[in-house]
Amino acid sequence: MQAIQNHGDLAAPHDGRSGPAAQHVATATMRHMDPASIRAFAARDWDSFAAAKRAYWADRYRREGLRATVDASRALLAEVRLMRPEYPTEDERRADLVGHVRLRTLLDRAAHAFARR
């Protein structure tokens, strides 16, 4: 099964390769991109896009609760694994755990700061 990578209005199939093979696919895709389309993409109203994205996820979370974020997380992981089947590596998992522990520490500190007020 091939995943699709979107580039503005253009889409290129991705066959799960990584490294030089994936670079070749990306380079071949870029040759077919229209410069005007690239400029139009770069000139988009990114603030409106970000606001619409926040509104979408707020509405979806209101309707579906935590299930919305779990489903999105699983879909993202599946997409990454199409490109990098070994993801996450042990090193990436360790780094992720360090980040989670640090975030938990910061949240605990913030909770204590608010509780003392």
MARKE-319402 format. One record per residue: residue in three letters; x, y, z of N, C-alpha, C in turn. Coordinates in steps of 0.1 Angstrom, whole numbers. Each point is the difference from the previous one (the first is absolute). Example, Ala and Ser with C-alpha at 12.3 -4.5 7.8 and 13.67 -1.06 7.14 Angstrom:
BEGIN
 residuo   npx   npy   npz  capx  capy  capz   cpx   cpy   cpz
     ALA   132   -57    78    -9    12     0     9    12     0
     SER    -4    11    -7     9    11     0    -8    11     8
% end
This chain:
BEGIN
 residuo   npx   npy   npz  capx  capy  capz   cpx   cpy   cpz
     MET     8   -12     0    -8    12     0     9    12     0
     GLN    -4    10    -8     8    12    -1    -7    11     8
     ALA     8     8     8    -5    12     6     1    11   -10
     ILE    -7    11     3     0    12    -9     6    11     9
     GLN    10     7    -6     5    12     6    -5    12    -8
     ASN    -7     9     7    -6    12    -7    10    11     0
     HIS     1     6   -11     8    12    -2    -9    11    -7
     GLY    -7     7     8   -10    10    -6   -10    -8    -7
     ASP    -3     3   -12   -10    -7    -8     6   -13    -7
     LEU    13    -2     2     7   -11    -6     1   -11    10
     ALA     0   -13    -5     2   -11     9    10   -10    -6
     ALA     8    -5     8    10   -10    -6    -1   -13     9
     PRO     0   -11    -6     0   -13     7    13    -1     8
     HIS    -2    -6    12    12    -3     8    -1   -15     3
     ASP    11    -7    -3     0   -15     1     6    -5    12
     GLY     3     8    10     5    -5    13    16     0     0
     ARG     6     4   -11    15     0     0     5    11     9
     SER    12    -2     5     7    11     7    14     1    -6
     GLY     8    10     5    13     2    -4     1     5   -15
     PRO    10    -4    -7     3     4   -14   -12    -2    -9
     ALA    -7   -12     2   -12    -3    -9   -11    10     3
     ALA    -2     4    12   -11    10     3     4    14    -5
     GLN    13     3     1     5    13    -6    -2     0   -15
     HIS     2   -11    -7    -2     0   -14   -15     3    -3
     VAL    -9    -7     7   -14     3    -2    -4    14     3
     ALA     6     6    11    -3    14     3     5     9   -11
     THR    12    -3    -5     6     9   -10    -8    -1   -13
     ALA    -4   -12    -4    -8    -2   -12   -13     8     2
     THR    -6     0    12   -13     7     2     2    15    -1
     MET    11     5     5     2    14     0     2     5   -15
     ARG     5    -8    -9     2     5   -14   -14     3    -6
     HIS   -10    -7     5   -13     2    -6    -9    10     6
     MET     6     7    10    -8    11     7     0    13    -7
     ASP   -11     6    -1    -2    13    -7     5    11     9
     PRO     9     8    -4     5    11     9   -11     9     4
     ALA   -10     3    -8   -11     9     4    -8    -7    12
     SER    -2   -13    -1    -7    -7    11     8     1    13
     ILE    13    -1    -1     9     1    12    -2    14     6
     ARG     1    10    -8    -2    14     5   -13     2     6
     ALA   -11    -6    -6   -13     2     5    -1    -7    14
     PHE     6   -12     1     0    -7    12     7     8    11
     ALA    11     6    -3     8     7    10    -7    13     4
     ALA    -8     6    -9    -7    12     3   -14    -1     7
     ARG    -3   -13     3   -13    -2     7    -1     8    13
     ASP   -13     2     4    -2     6    13     1   -10    11
     TRP    13    -1     4     3   -11    10    -7     2    13
     ASP    -2    13     4    -7     2    13   -15    -5     0
     SER    -7     2   -12   -13    -5    -1     0   -15     0
     PHE    10    -6    -7     1   -14     0     2    -6    14
     ALA     9     7     8     2    -5    13   -13     1     9
     ALA    -7    11    -2   -13     2     8   -10   -10    -4
     ALA    -1    -3   -13    -9   -11    -5     3   -13     6
     LYS    13    -3     0     5   -13     6    -3    -1    14
     ARG     2    11     8    -3     0    14   -15    -3     2
     ALA    -9     7    -8   -14    -1     1    -4   -14    -3
     TYR     6    -6   -10    -4   -14    -4     3   -10    11
     TRP    12     1     6     4    -9    11    -8     2    12
     ALA    -3    13     3    -9     3    12   -13    -7    -2
     ASP    -6     2   -12   -13    -6    -2     0   -15     0
     ARG    10    -6    -6     1   -14     0     2    -6    14
     TYR     8     7     8     2    -4    14   -13     1     8
     ARG    -7    10    -3   -13     2     7   -10   -12    -3
     ARG     0    -4   -13    -9   -10    -5     5   -14     4
     GLU    13    -3    -1     6   -13     2     8    -3    12
     GLY     4    11     7     8    -1    12    14    -5    -3
     LEU     6    -7     9    13    -5    -2     2    -9   -12
     ARG   -10    -7    -4     0    -9   -12     6     7   -12
     ALA    -4    13    -2     5     8   -11    15     1     0
     THR     6     3    11    15     1     1     7   -13    -2
     VAL    -6   -11     6     5   -13    -1     0    -5   -15
     ASP   -11     2    -7    -1    -3   -14    10     7    -8
     ALA     1    13     2    10     9    -7    14    -5     2
     SER     3    -3    13    14    -5     3     3   -13    -7
     ARG   -10    -9     0     2   -13    -7     2     2   -15
     ALA    -7     9    -6     1     2   -14    13     6    -4
     LEU     5     9     9    13     6    -3    11   -10     2
     LEU    -1    -9    10    10   -10     1     0   -10   -12
     ALA   -11    -3    -4    -1    -9   -12     7     6   -12
     GLU    -3    13    -2     6     8   -12    15     0     2
     VAL     5     3    11    15     0     2     6   -13    -2
     ARG    -7   -11     4     6   -13    -2     0    -5   -14
     LEU    -9     7    -9     1    -3   -14    14     4    -6
     MET     5    11     6    12     6    -5    12    -6     8
     ARG    -2    -3    13    11    -5     8    -6   -11     9
     PRO     0   -12    -6    -5   -12     7     6    -2    14
     GLU    12     4     2     7    -3    13    -4    11    11
     TYR    -8    10    -4    -4    10     9    -9    -5    11
     PRO     2     4    12    11     8     6    12   -10     3
     THR    12     5    -1    11    -8     4     2     1    15
     GLU     8    -9     6     2     0    14     5    14     5
     ASP     9     6    -8     5    14     4   -11    10     0
     GLU    -9    -1   -10   -11    10    -1   -10    -2    11
     ARG    -2   -13     4    -9    -3    11     6     5    13
     ARG    13    -1     2     6     5    13    -1    15     0
     ALA     3     7   -11    -1    14    -1   -14     5     3
     ASP   -10    -7    -6   -14     3     3    -3    -1    14
     LEU     4   -11     7    -3    -2    14     7    12     8
     VAL    12     4    -3     6    11     7    -9    13    -1
     GLY    -5     2   -12    -8    12    -2   -13    -1     8
     HIS    -6   -12     0   -12    -2     8     2     2    15
     VAL    11    -5     5     3     2    14     3    14     3
     ARG     7     7    -9     2    15     3   -13     7     0
     LEU    -9    -3   -10   -13     7     0    -8    -3    13
     ARG     0   -12     4    -7    -4    12     6     8    12
     THR    13     2     1     6     7    11    -5    15    -1
     LEU     0     6   -12    -4    14    -1   -15     1     4
     LEU    -8    -9    -4   -15     0     3    -2    -1    15
     ASP     8    -9     7    -1    -2    14     4    13     7
     ARG    11     7    -5     4    13     6   -11    10    -1
     ALA    -6     1   -12   -11     9    -2   -12    -2     9
     ALA    -3   -13     1   -12    -4     9     3     5    14
     HIS    12    -2     5     3     4    14     0    15     1
     ALA     4     7   -10     0    14     1   -14     6     0
     PHE    -9    -6    -7   -14     4     0    -7    -4    13
     ALA     4   -11     5    -6    -6    13     3     9    12
     ARG    12     6    -1     4     9    12    -7    13     0
     ARG    -7     4   -10    -6    13    -1   -12     1     8
% end
